[in-house]
Amino acid sequence: MDLTQIRSPRDDDDDEEEEEVSQERAPGRATVDGLVDELLAVQPATTTACGNNSHRCTEICNFCSEMYGAPTMDCLSTLLSHLCVSTFESSMVSLNSTDRCIWGNVRGLYSNLSLCTEEMSDCLLIPWPNPLVEDTFVDIHSRFFKDCPTEEHGDPPPVVMFALVMTPICLIPVMVSLVVLKTMNGDDS
């Protein structure tokens, strides 16, 4: 098995209707009216742990078992780079550097990347987020978003900062002096 045999999440969405129809008569699956075929109990046992029983997860686990012997971080790295990051990169190439900095333009792509990394990790029963996923996002940010302006407000210029700090410091002795003078004069009003 190679990575081209693992279908993208969009392929899974497109085939849901076909799968529902095929479940109507497929032995070992639930029928449309909710009854379970008698052959359901005769399912082959899998040798590797897999996050869930979805068709895509099974393909991912089988790929890792065949290529790496088990679901490992090396396999996750391969899956992330070939299935998640490559899809993100191909979509980002179509955007110019200015469009990449507009969140509305990249929100969907970024969300899909995040969901893809989470799905791959979950299928392989590797906790998410993990250092590999974090490194992937740091790499994505350094490659595609490094030239985007940040909306953070920095410190004001030193002159403004000095005025803001010195004003209350100078007012405190003046206020104390006024209170002392007021009480020394015996003015009760």
Buried (B, 14 or more C-beta within 10 A) or exposed (E): EEBEEBBBBEEEEEEEEEEEEEBEEEEEBEEEEEEEBEEEEEEEEEEBEBBEEBEBBBBBBBBBBEBBEEBBBBBBBBBBBBBBBEBBBEBBEEBEEEEBBEEEBBEEBBEBBBEBBBBBBBBBBBEBEBEBBEEBBEEBEEEBBEEBEEEEEEEEEEEEEEEEEEEEEEEEEEEEEEEEEEEEEEEEE
